[in-house]
Amino acid sequence: ARMAGMTVPLTAAHWEILHFIRAYHARFRHLPNNRMFVKAVGKTLGQEKGNSRYLNALFAGSPVKHACLLAGLPKPPGCI
């Protein structure tokens, strides 16, 4: 996480999202774009976590891109 530019340590909330994106990738064999990511998190973990504000607070900028990077997954579609 430090090499990816995160200055705060990973919390349980971060790990919950990282485990979620790994499970999503294992199940569907692809990665979601940002909109699909937010909706999938909301459906699985609840609306309080499945919204852009919450995810941006954890992973500033592009939540799905940073979550994939930290989870050891390839870049999601639409990321440069």
PDB file with one MODEL, atoms N, CA, C and O in Angstrom:
MODEL        1
ATOM      1  N   ALA A   1       0.833  -1.192   0.000  1.00  0.00           N
ATOM      2  CA  ALA A   1       0.000   0.000   0.000  1.00  0.00           C
ATOM      3  C   ALA A   1       0.872   1.247   0.000  1.00  0.00           C
ATOM      4  O   ALA A   1       0.557   2.237  -0.661  1.00  0.00           O
ATOM      5  N   ARG A   2       1.948   1.192   0.731  1.00  0.00           N
ATOM      6  CA  ARG A   2       2.839   2.347   0.785  1.00  0.00           C
ATOM      7  C   ARG A   2       3.458   2.623  -0.588  1.00  0.00           C
ATOM      8  O   ARG A   2       3.608   3.780  -0.983  1.00  0.00           O
ATOM      9  N   MET A   3       3.814   1.565  -1.311  1.00  0.00           N
ATOM     10  CA  MET A   3       4.390   1.725  -2.648  1.00  0.00           C
ATOM     11  C   MET A   3       3.370   2.292  -3.633  1.00  0.00           C
ATOM     12  O   MET A   3       3.743   2.927  -4.620  1.00  0.00           O
ATOM     13  N   ALA A   4       2.085   2.065  -3.367  1.00  0.00           N
ATOM     14  CA  ALA A   4       1.023   2.589  -4.229  1.00  0.00           C
ATOM     15  C   ALA A   4       0.663   4.027  -3.886  1.00  0.00           C
ATOM     16  O   ALA A   4      -0.198   4.621  -4.535  1.00  0.00           O
ATOM     17  N   GLY A   5       1.314   4.595  -2.871  1.00  0.00           N
ATOM     18  CA  GLY A   5       1.088   5.991  -2.529  1.00  0.00           C
ATOM     19  C   GLY A   5       0.132   6.220  -1.375  1.00  0.00           C
ATOM     20  O   GLY A   5      -0.187   7.368  -1.067  1.00  0.00           O
ATOM     21  N   MET A   6      -0.336   5.153  -0.723  1.00  0.00           N
ATOM     22  CA  MET A   6      -1.231   5.336   0.425  1.00  0.00           C
ATOM     23  C   MET A   6      -0.402   5.740   1.638  1.00  0.00           C
ATOM     24  O   MET A   6       0.620   5.124   1.942  1.00  0.00           O
ATOM     25  N   THR A   7      -0.850   6.765   2.315  1.00  0.00           N
ATOM     26  CA  THR A   7      -0.118   7.252   3.477  1.00  0.00           C
ATOM     27  C   THR A   7      -0.715   6.756   4.784  1.00  0.00           C
ATOM     28  O   THR A   7      -0.097   6.897   5.839  1.00  0.00           O
ATOM     29  N   VAL A   8      -1.900   6.182   4.728  1.00  0.00           N
ATOM     30  CA  VAL A   8      -2.538   5.655   5.935  1.00  0.00           C
ATOM     31  C   VAL A   8      -2.472   4.131   5.900  1.00  0.00           C
ATOM     32  O   VAL A   8      -2.486   3.534   4.823  1.00  0.00           O
ATOM     33  N   PRO A   9      -2.399   3.498   7.071  1.00  0.00           N
ATOM     34  CA  PRO A   9      -2.377   2.030   7.079  1.00  0.00           C
ATOM     35  C   PRO A   9      -3.732   1.458   6.660  1.00  0.00           C
ATOM     36  O   PRO A   9      -4.770   2.098   6.829  1.00  0.00           O
ATOM     37  N   LEU A  10      -3.705   0.261   6.119  1.00  0.00           N
ATOM     38  CA  LEU A  10      -4.946  -0.405   5.727  1.00  0.00           C
ATOM     39  C   LEU A  10      -5.719  -0.818   6.970  1.00  0.00           C
ATOM     40  O   LEU A  10      -5.170  -1.432   7.886  1.00  0.00           O
ATOM     41  N   THR A  11      -6.993  -0.472   6.987  1.00  0.00           N
ATOM     42  CA  THR A  11      -7.870  -0.800   8.109  1.00  0.00           C
ATOM     43  C   THR A  11      -8.734  -2.000   7.747  1.00  0.00           C
ATOM     44  O   THR A  11      -8.648  -2.522   6.635  1.00  0.00           O
ATOM     45  N   ALA A  12      -9.550  -2.427   8.669  1.00  0.00           N
ATOM     46  CA  ALA A  12     -10.489  -3.526   8.404  1.00  0.00           C
ATOM     47  C   ALA A  12     -11.458  -3.150   7.282  1.00  0.00           C
ATOM     48  O   ALA A  12     -11.868  -4.015   6.509  1.00  0.00           O
ATOM     49  N   ALA A  13     -11.825  -1.881   7.186  1.00  0.00           N
ATOM     50  CA  ALA A  13     -12.720  -1.425   6.117  1.00  0.00           C
ATOM     51  C   ALA A  13     -12.051  -1.574   4.750  1.00  0.00           C
ATOM     52  O   ALA A  13     -12.693  -1.985   3.784  1.00  0.00           O
ATOM     53  N   HIS A  14     -10.757  -1.237   4.672  1.00  0.00           N
ATOM     54  CA  HIS A  14     -10.018  -1.427   3.428  1.00  0.00           C
ATOM     55  C   HIS A  14      -9.985  -2.913   3.051  1.00  0.00           C
ATOM     56  O   HIS A  14     -10.262  -3.291   1.914  1.00  0.00           O
ATOM     57  N   TRP A  15      -9.640  -3.731   4.032  1.00  0.00           N
ATOM     58  CA  TRP A  15      -9.516  -5.165   3.764  1.00  0.00           C
ATOM     59  C   TRP A  15     -10.846  -5.779   3.340  1.00  0.00           C
ATOM     60  O   TRP A  15     -10.870  -6.699   2.523  1.00  0.00           O
ATOM     61  N   GLU A  16     -11.933  -5.285   3.879  1.00  0.00           N
ATOM     62  CA  GLU A  16     -13.248  -5.792   3.482  1.00  0.00           C
ATOM     63  C   GLU A  16     -13.475  -5.560   1.985  1.00  0.00           C
ATOM     64  O   GLU A  16     -13.970  -6.444   1.287  1.00  0.00           O
ATOM     65  N   ILE A  17     -13.119  -4.386   1.502  1.00  0.00           N
ATOM     66  CA  ILE A  17     -13.275  -4.066   0.081  1.00  0.00           C
ATOM     67  C   ILE A  17     -12.282  -4.866  -0.758  1.00  0.00           C
ATOM     68  O   ILE A  17     -12.634  -5.335  -1.841  1.00  0.00           O
ATOM     69  N   LEU A  18     -11.059  -5.028  -0.286  1.00  0.00           N
ATOM     70  CA  LEU A  18     -10.067  -5.810  -1.024  1.00  0.00           C
ATOM     71  C   LEU A  18     -10.495  -7.272  -1.152  1.00  0.00           C
ATOM     72  O   LEU A  18     -10.348  -7.871  -2.218  1.00  0.00           O
ATOM     73  N   HIS A  19     -11.017  -7.839  -0.080  1.00  0.00           N
ATOM     74  CA  HIS A  19     -11.521  -9.218  -0.149  1.00  0.00           C
ATOM     75  C   HIS A  19     -12.726  -9.304  -1.084  1.00  0.00           C
ATOM     76  O   HIS A  19     -12.887 -10.281  -1.814  1.00  0.00           O
ATOM     77  N   PHE A  20     -13.562  -8.279  -1.054  1.00  0.00           N
ATOM     78  CA  PHE A  20     -14.723  -8.255  -1.938  1.00  0.00           C
ATOM     79  C   PHE A  20     -14.294  -8.268  -3.403  1.00  0.00           C
ATOM     80  O   PHE A  20     -14.816  -9.059  -4.189  1.00  0.00           O
ATOM     81  N   ILE A  21     -13.343  -7.398  -3.784  1.00  0.00           N
ATOM     82  CA  ILE A  21     -12.956  -7.304  -5.194  1.00  0.00           C
ATOM     83  C   ILE A  21     -12.250  -8.573  -5.651  1.00  0.00           C
ATOM     84  O   ILE A  21     -12.390  -8.977  -6.805  1.00  0.00           O
ATOM     85  N   ARG A  22     -11.489  -9.208  -4.756  1.00  0.00           N
ATOM     86  CA  ARG A  22     -10.868 -10.491  -5.114  1.00  0.00           C
ATOM     87  C   ARG A  22     -11.926 -11.565  -5.347  1.00  0.00           C
ATOM     88  O   ARG A  22     -11.828 -12.336  -6.302  1.00  0.00           O
ATOM     89  N   ALA A  23     -12.927 -11.619  -4.489  1.00  0.00           N
ATOM     90  CA  ALA A  23     -14.006 -12.600  -4.647  1.00  0.00           C
ATOM     91  C   ALA A  23     -14.809 -12.321  -5.918  1.00  0.00           C
ATOM     92  O   ALA A  23     -15.198 -13.253  -6.622  1.00  0.00           O
ATOM     93  N   TYR A  24     -15.056 -11.053  -6.210  1.00  0.00           N
ATOM     94  CA  TYR A  24     -15.782 -10.671  -7.418  1.00  0.00           C
ATOM     95  C   TYR A  24     -15.020 -11.164  -8.650  1.00  0.00           C
ATOM     96  O   TYR A  24     -15.606 -11.763  -9.552  1.00  0.00           O
ATOM     97  N   HIS A  25     -13.730 -10.913  -8.679  1.00  0.00           N
ATOM     98  CA  HIS A  25     -12.907 -11.329  -9.812  1.00  0.00           C
ATOM     99  C   HIS A  25     -12.877 -12.850  -9.944  1.00  0.00           C
ATOM    100  O   HIS A  25     -12.963 -13.373 -11.055  1.00  0.00           O
ATOM    101  N   ALA A  26     -12.758 -13.556  -8.841  1.00  0.00           N
ATOM    102  CA  ALA A  26     -12.736 -15.022  -8.883  1.00  0.00           C
ATOM    103  C   ALA A  26     -14.068 -15.581  -9.378  1.00  0.00           C
ATOM    104  O   ALA A  26     -14.092 -16.575 -10.103  1.00  0.00           O
ATOM    105  N   ARG A  27     -15.157 -14.957  -8.995  1.00  0.00           N
ATOM    106  CA  ARG A  27     -16.478 -15.461  -9.384  1.00  0.00           C
ATOM    107  C   ARG A  27     -16.827 -15.157 -10.831  1.00  0.00           C
ATOM    108  O   ARG A  27     -17.298 -16.033 -11.555  1.00  0.00           O
ATOM    109  N   PHE A  28     -16.601 -13.923 -11.254  1.00  0.00           N
ATOM    110  CA  PHE A  28     -17.043 -13.494 -12.577  1.00  0.00           C
ATOM    111  C   PHE A  28     -15.945 -13.491 -13.642  1.00  0.00           C
ATOM    112  O   PHE A  28     -16.240 -13.330 -14.827  1.00  0.00           O
ATOM    113  N   ARG A  29     -14.680 -13.667 -13.237  1.00  0.00           N
ATOM    114  CA  ARG A  29     -13.534 -13.703 -14.144  1.00  0.00           C
ATOM    115  C   ARG A  29     -13.350 -12.412 -14.938  1.00  0.00           C
ATOM    116  O   ARG A  29     -12.784 -12.439 -16.031  1.00  0.00           O
ATOM    117  N   HIS A  30     -13.810 -11.310 -14.419  1.00  0.00           N
ATOM    118  CA  HIS A  30     -13.566  -9.990 -14.986  1.00  0.00           C
ATOM    119  C   HIS A  30     -13.665  -8.978 -13.860  1.00  0.00           C
ATOM    120  O   HIS A  30     -14.098  -9.306 -12.755  1.00  0.00           O
ATOM    121  N   LEU A  31     -13.268  -7.759 -14.141  1.00  0.00           N
ATOM    122  CA  LEU A  31     -13.351  -6.691 -13.154  1.00  0.00           C
ATOM    123  C   LEU A  31     -14.397  -5.674 -13.577  1.00  0.00           C
ATOM    124  O   LEU A  31     -14.564  -5.409 -14.768  1.00  0.00           O
ATOM    125  N   PRO A  32     -15.095  -5.108 -12.615  1.00  0.00           N
ATOM    126  CA  PRO A  32     -16.144  -4.140 -12.948  1.00  0.00           C
ATOM    127  C   PRO A  32     -15.560  -2.766 -13.236  1.00  0.00           C
ATOM    128  O   PRO A  32     -14.450  -2.443 -12.812  1.00  0.00           O
ATOM    129  N   ASN A  33     -16.329  -1.961 -13.965  1.00  0.00           N
ATOM    130  CA  ASN A  33     -15.948  -0.549 -14.063  1.00  0.00           C
ATOM    131  C   ASN A  33     -16.386   0.117 -12.759  1.00  0.00           C
ATOM    132  O   ASN A  33     -16.984  -0.538 -11.906  1.00  0.00           O
ATOM    133  N   ASN A  34     -16.102   1.396 -12.595  1.00  0.00           N
ATOM    134  CA  ASN A  34     -16.364   2.055 -11.315  1.00  0.00           C
ATOM    135  C   ASN A  34     -17.841   2.027 -10.922  1.00  0.00           C
ATOM    136  O   ASN A  34     -18.164   1.773  -9.762  1.00  0.00           O
ATOM    137  N   ARG A  35     -18.735   2.282 -11.871  1.00  0.00           N
ATOM    138  CA  ARG A  35     -20.176   2.292 -11.563  1.00  0.00           C
ATOM    139  C   ARG A  35     -20.653   0.904 -11.126  1.00  0.00           C
ATOM    140  O   ARG A  35     -21.389   0.777 -10.147  1.00  0.00           O
ATOM    141  N   MET A  36     -20.234  -0.126 -11.851  1.00  0.00           N
ATOM    142  CA  MET A  36     -20.610  -1.494 -11.488  1.00  0.00           C
ATOM    143  C   MET A  36     -20.032  -1.882 -10.125  1.00  0.00           C
ATOM    144  O   MET A  36     -20.666  -2.596  -9.347  1.00  0.00           O
ATOM    145  N   PHE A  37     -18.822  -1.399  -9.852  1.00  0.00           N
ATOM    146  CA  PHE A  37     -18.159  -1.688  -8.582  1.00  0.00           C
ATOM    147  C   PHE A  37     -18.966  -1.144  -7.404  1.00  0.00           C
ATOM    148  O   PHE A  37     -19.204  -1.849  -6.424  1.00  0.00           O
ATOM    149  N   VAL A  38     -19.380   0.112  -7.515  1.00  0.00           N
ATOM    150  CA  VAL A  38     -20.161   0.737  -6.443  1.00  0.00           C
ATOM    151  C   VAL A  38     -21.472  -0.025  -6.227  1.00  0.00           C
ATOM    152  O   VAL A  38     -21.859  -0.288  -5.089  1.00  0.00           O
ATOM    153  N   LYS A  39     -22.149  -0.376  -7.316  1.00  0.00           N
ATOM    154  CA  LYS A  39     -23.413  -1.107  -7.205  1.00  0.00           C
ATOM    155  C   LYS A  39     -23.213  -2.498  -6.608  1.00  0.00           C
ATOM    156  O   LYS A  39     -24.011  -2.938  -5.780  1.00  0.00           O
ATOM    157  N   ALA A  40     -22.150  -3.194  -7.023  1.00  0.00           N
ATOM    158  CA  ALA A  40     -21.887  -4.534  -6.508  1.00  0.00           C
ATOM    159  C   ALA A  40     -21.547  -4.500  -5.020  1.00  0.00           C
ATOM    160  O   ALA A  40     -21.986  -5.363  -4.260  1.00  0.00           O
ATOM    161  N   VAL A  41     -20.775  -3.514  -4.609  1.00  0.00           N
ATOM    162  CA  VAL A  41     -20.454  -3.370  -3.177  1.00  0.00           C
ATOM    163  C   VAL A  41     -21.739  -3.123  -2.399  1.00  0.00           C
ATOM    164  O   VAL A  41     -21.947  -3.725  -1.345  1.00  0.00           O
ATOM    165  N   GLY A  42     -22.600  -2.249  -2.901  1.00  0.00           N
ATOM    166  CA  GLY A  42     -23.866  -1.955  -2.229  1.00  0.00           C
ATOM    167  C   GLY A  42     -24.755  -3.174  -2.105  1.00  0.00           C
ATOM    168  O   GLY A  42     -25.388  -3.386  -1.071  1.00  0.00           O
ATOM    169  N   LYS A  43     -24.806  -3.974  -3.154  1.00  0.00           N
ATOM    170  CA  LYS A  43     -25.642  -5.171  -3.141  1.00  0.00           C
ATOM    171  C   LYS A  43     -25.117  -6.213  -2.156  1.00  0.00           C
ATOM    172  O   LYS A  43     -25.898  -6.896  -1.494  1.00  0.00           O
ATOM    173  N   THR A  44     -23.810  -6.331  -2.064  1.00  0.00           N
ATOM    174  CA  THR A  44     -23.202  -7.356  -1.217  1.00  0.00           C
ATOM    175  C   THR A  44     -22.958  -6.894   0.217  1.00  0.00           C
ATOM    176  O   THR A  44     -23.244  -7.630   1.161  1.00  0.00           O
ATOM    177  N   LEU A  45     -22.438  -5.695   0.385  1.00  0.00           N
ATOM    178  CA  LEU A  45     -22.038  -5.221   1.712  1.00  0.00           C
ATOM    179  C   LEU A  45     -22.990  -4.196   2.319  1.00  0.00           C
ATOM    180  O   LEU A  45     -22.810  -3.789   3.467  1.00  0.00           O
ATOM    181  N   GLY A  46     -23.991  -3.778   1.568  1.00  0.00           N
ATOM    182  CA  GLY A  46     -24.956  -2.816   2.082  1.00  0.00           C
ATOM    183  C   GLY A  46     -24.749  -1.436   1.509  1.00  0.00           C
ATOM    184  O   GLY A  46     -23.643  -1.073   1.108  1.00  0.00           O
ATOM    185  N   GLN A  47     -25.834  -0.661   1.474  1.00  0.00           N
ATOM    186  CA  GLN A  47     -25.810   0.663   0.872  1.00  0.00           C
ATOM    187  C   GLN A  47     -24.912   1.657   1.602  1.00  0.00           C
ATOM    188  O   GLN A  47     -24.424   2.604   0.986  1.00  0.00           O
ATOM    189  N   GLU A  48     -24.683   1.463   2.907  1.00  0.00           N
ATOM    190  CA  GLU A  48     -23.810   2.385   3.620  1.00  0.00           C
ATOM    191  C   GLU A  48     -22.360   2.263   3.138  1.00  0.00           C
ATOM    192  O   GLU A  48     -21.576   3.201   3.286  1.00  0.00           O
ATOM    193  N   LYS A  49     -22.003   1.112   2.563  1.00  0.00           N
ATOM    194  CA  LYS A  49     -20.656   0.917   2.014  1.00  0.00           C
ATOM    195  C   LYS A  49     -20.648   0.988   0.493  1.00  0.00           C
ATOM    196  O   LYS A  49     -19.602   1.218  -0.115  1.00  0.00           O
ATOM    197  N   GLY A  50     -21.786   0.794  -0.109  1.00  0.00           N
ATOM    198  CA  GLY A  50     -21.890   0.798  -1.563  1.00  0.00           C
ATOM    199  C   GLY A  50     -22.276   2.149  -2.104  1.00  0.00           C
ATOM    200  O   GLY A  50     -23.272   2.283  -2.814  1.00  0.00           O
ATOM    201  N   ASN A  51     -21.487   3.153  -1.769  1.00  0.00           N
ATOM    202  CA  ASN A  51     -21.712   4.484  -2.334  1.00  0.00           C
ATOM    203  C   ASN A  51     -20.360   5.138  -2.597  1.00  0.00           C
ATOM    204  O   ASN A  51     -19.355   4.782  -1.982  1.00  0.00           O
ATOM    205  N   SER A  52     -20.350   6.074  -3.494  1.00  0.00           N
ATOM    206  CA  SER A  52     -19.101   6.701  -3.935  1.00  0.00           C
ATOM    207  C   SER A  52     -18.375   7.428  -2.808  1.00  0.00           C
ATOM    208  O   SER A  52     -17.145   7.410  -2.754  1.00  0.00           O
ATOM    209  N   ARG A  53     -19.108   8.057  -1.922  1.00  0.00           N
ATOM    210  CA  ARG A  53     -18.467   8.796  -0.822  1.00  0.00           C
ATOM    211  C   ARG A  53     -17.651   7.875   0.075  1.00  0.00           C
ATOM    212  O   ARG A  53     -16.500   8.168   0.400  1.00  0.00           O
ATOM    213  N   TYR A  54     -18.251   6.774   0.465  1.00  0.00           N
ATOM    214  CA  TYR A  54     -17.563   5.818   1.339  1.00  0.00           C
ATOM    215  C   TYR A  54     -16.327   5.246   0.651  1.00  0.00           C
ATOM    216  O   TYR A  54     -15.247   5.205   1.240  1.00  0.00           O
ATOM    217  N   LEU A  55     -16.486   4.808  -0.589  1.00  0.00           N
ATOM    218  CA  LEU A  55     -15.375   4.178  -1.305  1.00  0.00           C
ATOM    219  C   LEU A  55     -14.270   5.172  -1.630  1.00  0.00           C
ATOM    220  O   LEU A  55     -13.092   4.819  -1.578  1.00  0.00           O
ATOM    221  N   ASN A  56     -14.628   6.418  -1.965  1.00  0.00           N
ATOM    222  CA  ASN A  56     -13.608   7.438  -2.206  1.00  0.00           C
ATOM    223  C   ASN A  56     -12.865   7.812  -0.931  1.00  0.00           C
ATOM    224  O   ASN A  56     -11.693   8.182  -0.989  1.00  0.00           O
ATOM    225  N   ALA A  57     -13.521   7.723   0.210  1.00  0.00           N
ATOM    226  CA  ALA A  57     -12.839   7.997   1.475  1.00  0.00           C
ATOM    227  C   ALA A  57     -11.776   6.931   1.756  1.00  0.00           C
ATOM    228  O   ALA A  57     -10.734   7.229   2.339  1.00  0.00           O
ATOM    229  N   LEU A  58     -12.043   5.699   1.343  1.00  0.00           N
ATOM    230  CA  LEU A  58     -11.075   4.622   1.543  1.00  0.00           C
ATOM    231  C   LEU A  58      -9.976   4.638   0.485  1.00  0.00           C
ATOM    232  O   LEU A  58      -8.792   4.507   0.795  1.00  0.00           O
ATOM    233  N   PHE A  59     -10.392   4.801  -0.763  1.00  0.00           N
ATOM    234  CA  PHE A  59      -9.470   4.745  -1.897  1.00  0.00           C
ATOM    235  C   PHE A  59      -9.669   5.998  -2.742  1.00  0.00           C
ATOM    236  O   PHE A  59     -10.456   6.000  -3.689  1.00  0.00           O
ATOM    237  N   ALA A  60      -8.959   7.046  -2.399  1.00  0.00           N
ATOM    238  CA  ALA A  60      -9.135   8.342  -3.065  1.00  0.00           C
ATOM    239  C   ALA A  60      -8.843   8.253  -4.557  1.00  0.00           C
ATOM    240  O   ALA A  60      -7.969   7.504  -4.994  1.00  0.00           O
ATOM    241  N   GLY A  61      -9.587   9.026  -5.319  1.00  0.00           N
ATOM    242  CA  GLY A  61      -9.396   9.053  -6.765  1.00  0.00           C
ATOM    243  C   GLY A  61     -10.330   8.084  -7.456  1.00  0.00           C
ATOM    244  O   GLY A  61     -11.506   8.386  -7.664  1.00  0.00           O
ATOM    245  N   SER A  62      -9.819   6.940  -7.805  1.00  0.00           N
ATOM    246  CA  SER A  62     -10.603   5.898  -8.466  1.00  0.00           C
ATOM    247  C   SER A  62     -10.631   4.673  -7.557  1.00  0.00           C
ATOM    248  O   SER A  62      -9.676   3.897  -7.550  1.00  0.00           O
ATOM    249  N   PRO A  63     -11.705   4.483  -6.792  1.00  0.00           N
ATOM    250  CA  PRO A  63     -11.742   3.383  -5.831  1.00  0.00           C
ATOM    251  C   PRO A  63     -11.473   2.010  -6.443  1.00  0.00           C
ATOM    252  O   PRO A  63     -10.710   1.224  -5.881  1.00  0.00           O
ATOM    253  N   VAL A  64     -12.084   1.716  -7.577  1.00  0.00           N
ATOM    254  CA  VAL A  64     -11.904   0.386  -8.156  1.00  0.00           C
ATOM    255  C   VAL A  64     -10.462   0.198  -8.638  1.00  0.00           C
ATOM    256  O   VAL A  64      -9.905  -0.890  -8.500  1.00  0.00           O
ATOM    257  N   LYS A  65      -9.865   1.228  -9.192  1.00  0.00           N
ATOM    258  CA  LYS A  65      -8.483   1.126  -9.665  1.00  0.00           C
ATOM    259  C   LYS A  65      -7.526   0.871  -8.505  1.00  0.00           C
ATOM    260  O   LYS A  65      -6.669  -0.009  -8.587  1.00  0.00           O
ATOM    261  N   HIS A  66      -7.669   1.637  -7.425  1.00  0.00           N
ATOM    262  CA  HIS A  66      -6.782   1.484  -6.277  1.00  0.00           C
ATOM    263  C   HIS A  66      -7.037   0.167  -5.544  1.00  0.00           C
ATOM    264  O   HIS A  66      -6.098  -0.471  -5.066  1.00  0.00           O
ATOM    265  N   ALA A  67      -8.293  -0.237  -5.455  1.00  0.00           N
ATOM    266  CA  ALA A  67      -8.615  -1.514  -4.806  1.00  0.00           C
ATOM    267  C   ALA A  67      -8.009  -2.671  -5.588  1.00  0.00           C
ATOM    268  O   ALA A  67      -7.465  -3.603  -4.995  1.00  0.00           O
ATOM    269  N   CYS A  68      -8.099  -2.619  -6.905  1.00  0.00           N
ATOM    270  CA  CYS A  68      -7.517  -3.679  -7.739  1.00  0.00           C
ATOM    271  C   CYS A  68      -6.000  -3.713  -7.588  1.00  0.00           C
ATOM    272  O   CYS A  68      -5.409  -4.787  -7.474  1.00  0.00           O
ATOM    273  N   LEU A  69      -5.376  -2.550  -7.587  1.00  0.00           N
ATOM    274  CA  LEU A  69      -3.934  -2.466  -7.432  1.00  0.00           C
ATOM    275  C   LEU A  69      -3.495  -3.094  -6.108  1.00  0.00           C
ATOM    276  O   LEU A  69      -2.566  -3.902  -6.078  1.00  0.00           O
ATOM    277  N   LEU A  70      -4.157  -2.726  -5.027  1.00  0.00           N
ATOM    278  CA  LEU A  70      -3.796  -3.244  -3.715  1.00  0.00           C
ATOM    279  C   LEU A  70      -4.145  -4.720  -3.543  1.00  0.00           C
ATOM    280  O   LEU A  70      -3.505  -5.430  -2.768  1.00  0.00           O
ATOM    281  N   ALA A  71      -5.169  -5.180  -4.274  1.00  0.00           N
ATOM    282  CA  ALA A  71      -5.583  -6.573  -4.181  1.00  0.00           C
ATOM    283  C   ALA A  71      -4.746  -7.476  -5.084  1.00  0.00           C
ATOM    284  O   ALA A  71      -4.910  -8.696  -5.061  1.00  0.00           O
ATOM    285  N   GLY A  72      -3.853  -6.891  -5.877  1.00  0.00           N
ATOM    286  CA  GLY A  72      -3.008  -7.686  -6.756  1.00  0.00           C
ATOM    287  C   GLY A  72      -3.710  -8.140  -8.019  1.00  0.00           C
ATOM    288  O   GLY A  72      -3.352  -9.162  -8.605  1.00  0.00           O
ATOM    289  N   LEU A  73      -4.711  -7.378  -8.438  1.00  0.00           N
ATOM    290  CA  LEU A  73      -5.486  -7.706  -9.636  1.00  0.00           C
ATOM    291  C   LEU A  73      -5.094  -6.770 -10.772  1.00  0.00           C
ATOM    292  O   LEU A  73      -4.510  -5.713 -10.530  1.00  0.00           O
ATOM    293  N   PRO A  74      -5.416  -7.153 -12.031  1.00  0.00           N
ATOM    294  CA  PRO A  74      -5.131  -6.240 -13.147  1.00  0.00           C
ATOM    295  C   PRO A  74      -5.986  -4.984 -13.094  1.00  0.00           C
ATOM    296  O   PRO A  74      -6.936  -4.900 -12.316  1.00  0.00           O
ATOM    297  N   LYS A  75      -5.648  -4.024 -13.915  1.00  0.00           N
ATOM    298  CA  LYS A  75      -6.436  -2.793 -13.996  1.00  0.00           C
ATOM    299  C   LYS A  75      -7.832  -3.107 -14.493  1.00  0.00           C
ATOM    300  O   LYS A  75      -7.993  -3.938 -15.388  1.00  0.00           O
ATOM    301  N   PRO A  76      -8.848  -2.459 -13.931  1.00  0.00           N
ATOM    302  CA  PRO A  76     -10.219  -2.666 -14.397  1.00  0.00           C
ATOM    303  C   PRO A  76     -10.443  -1.965 -15.737  1.00  0.00           C
ATOM    304  O   PRO A  76      -9.625  -1.143 -16.149  1.00  0.00           O
ATOM    305  N   PRO A  77     -11.544  -2.284 -16.419  1.00  0.00           N
ATOM    306  CA  PRO A  77     -11.818  -1.655 -17.707  1.00  0.00           C
ATOM    307  C   PRO A  77     -11.981  -0.136 -17.567  1.00  0.00           C
ATOM    308  O   PRO A  77     -12.547   0.358 -16.592  1.00  0.00           O
ATOM    309  N   GLY A  78     -11.485   0.567 -18.540  1.00  0.00           N
ATOM    310  CA  GLY A  78     -11.630   2.014 -18.551  1.00  0.00           C
ATOM    311  C   GLY A  78     -10.546   2.754 -17.811  1.00  0.00           C
ATOM    312  O   GLY A  78     -10.547   3.985 -17.808  1.00  0.00           O
ATOM    313  N   CYS A  79      -9.612   2.051 -17.179  1.00  0.00           N
ATOM    314  CA  CYS A  79      -8.522   2.712 -16.454  1.00  0.00           C
ATOM    315  C   CYS A  79      -7.310   2.855 -17.358  1.00  0.00           C
ATOM    316  O   CYS A  79      -6.951   1.943 -18.103  1.00  0.00           O
ATOM    317  N   ILE A  80      -6.706   3.999 -17.275  1.00  0.00           N
ATOM    318  CA  ILE A  80      -5.520   4.268 -18.097  1.00  0.00           C
ATOM    319  C   ILE A  80      -4.285   4.016 -17.272  1.00  0.00           C
ATOM    320  O   ILE A  80      -3.169   4.181 -17.764  1.00  0.00           O
TER     321      ILE A  80
ENDMDL
END
